[in-house]
């Protein structure tokens, strides 16, 4: 069996459409942290559990791994710029944003298609990522069409 190149593996995964989220938490120093992620999935309905995974080399990885809670914001189709902002590690991602405080002082975005506040119940280190499993403590839904990522780019659902 030949080794799988990261480029071929990424191309294969790019053929699976995913939603786009921003995950936030309170950092080790007390400041809000956040990043764009499409590695979000449901785990269980009873109890309500979700997961997402963070690359261990991400600047925010230590903050997310040390946190007891995180919030997942499922983005609306008109929030591509916000997704790009939270993908850029060279800027203050929370500048000019109005945020509110949630459970355990979680930084929460005000605009979303759905928002879940989660208590971390388990962490699994696998490969170059850490999988953070969270029990959903609060959920809000805004019934908007979601932003979708497919084939290396953002997409919109056609209705």
C-alpha positions in Angstrom: 0.0 0.0 0.0 1.4 3.4 -1.0 1.4 6.3 1.5 -1.4 8.8 1.1 -0.2 12.3 0.3 -1.7 15.1 2.4 -2.7 16.9 -0.9 -4.6 13.9 -2.2 -6.2 13.3 1.1 -7.3 17.0 1.3 -8.7 16.8 -2.2 -10.7 13.7 -1.3 -12.1 15.3 1.8 -13.0 18.4 -0.3 -15.6 16.4 -2.0 -17.6 16.2 1.2 -19.7 19.3 1.7 -19.6 20.7 5.3 -21.2 23.5 7.1 -18.9 26.4 8.3 -18.7 27.3 12.0 -16.9 29.7 14.2 -15.9 28.1 17.6 -15.2 30.4 20.5 -13.9 30.0 24.0 -12.4 32.0 26.8 -8.6 31.9 26.5 -6.0 31.1 29.2 -5.4 34.8 29.7 -9.1 35.6 29.9 -9.4 37.1 26.4 -11.9 35.7 23.9 -10.5 33.2 21.3 -12.1 31.9 18.2 -11.5 30.2 14.9 -13.3 29.0 11.8 -13.9 25.3 11.7 -15.7 22.8 9.5 -14.7 19.8 11.6 -18.0 20.0 13.5 -20.4 17.0 13.9 -23.1 15.7 16.1 -22.3 12.7 18.4 -25.5 12.0 20.4 -29.1 13.2 20.8 -29.4 11.9 24.4 -27.5 13.4 26.0 -27.0 16.1 23.4 -23.3 15.9 22.4 -21.3 17.5 19.6 -17.6 17.4 18.6 -15.1 19.5 16.7 -11.4 19.1 16.3 -8.6 21.6 16.6 -5.2 21.3 14.9 -2.6 21.1 17.7 -0.4 23.6 15.8 -3.2 26.3 15.7 -2.3 29.4 17.7 -5.5 29.0 19.7 -5.1 25.2 20.4 -3.8 25.6 23.9 -6.6 27.9 24.8 -9.3 25.5 23.5 -7.6 22.5 25.2 -7.5 24.3 28.5 -11.0 25.6 28.4 -13.9 23.9 30.1 -16.5 25.2 27.6 -16.8 26.3 23.9 -19.5 27.8 21.7 -20.2 26.7 18.1 -21.7 29.3 15.8 -23.1 27.8 12.5 -22.7 30.5 10.0 -25.3 31.9 7.6 -24.7 32.0 3.9 -24.0 35.8 4.1 -21.2 35.4 6.7 -18.3 34.4 4.4 -16.3 37.5 5.4 -16.7 36.6 9.1 -15.5 33.1 8.3 -12.5 34.6 6.6 -11.8 36.9 9.5 -11.8 34.0 12.0 -9.4 32.1 9.7 -6.8 34.9 9.8 -4.4 34.5 12.7 -2.7 37.9 12.0 -5.6 40.1 13.2 -7.8 40.8 16.2 -10.7 38.6 15.3 -13.1 40.2 17.8 -12.3 43.8 16.8 -15.5 45.7 15.9 -17.7 42.8 16.9 -20.5 43.0 19.4 -20.3 39.9 21.6 -22.2 38.8 24.6 -21.2 36.5 27.5 -22.6 33.1 27.8 -22.2 30.1 30.1 -18.9 30.3 32.0 -18.2 33.7 30.4 -18.1 32.2 26.8 -17.7 34.9 24.1 -20.8 34.6 21.9 -21.4 36.1 18.5 -24.8 37.7 18.0 -25.4 36.6 14.4 -25.6 32.9 13.3 -27.8 30.3 11.8 -27.5 28.2 15.0 -25.5 28.6 18.2 -24.6 25.9 20.7 -22.9 26.5 24.1 -21.1 23.3 25.2 -19.3 22.0 28.3 -16.3 19.9 27.3 -16.9 16.3 28.5 -14.0 14.6 26.7 -10.8 15.3 24.8 -9.2 12.8 22.4 -5.8 13.3 20.9 -5.7 11.8 17.5 -3.0 12.4 14.8 -2.3 16.1 14.5 -5.7 17.2 16.0 -7.5 17.1 19.4 -11.2 16.2 19.3 -13.2 18.1 21.8 -16.5 16.5 22.7 -19.0 18.9 24.3 -22.4 18.4 26.0 -24.8 21.0 24.6 -26.0 23.2 27.5 -27.9 25.8 25.4 -28.9 26.0 21.8 -30.4 28.8 19.7 -31.6 28.5 16.1 -32.1 31.3 13.6 -33.4 29.1 10.7 -31.2 30.8 8.0 -29.6 29.1 5.1 -26.1 28.0 6.1 -22.7 28.8 4.6 -21.3 25.6 3.0 -17.7 24.6 2.3 -17.1 22.3 -0.7 -14.2 21.7 -3.1 -11.9 24.2 -1.4 -14.4 27.1 -1.4 -17.5 28.6 0.1 -20.9 27.6 -1.5 -24.5 28.5 -1.1 -27.4 26.1 -1.1 -29.8 26.5 -4.0 -33.4 26.4 -3.1 
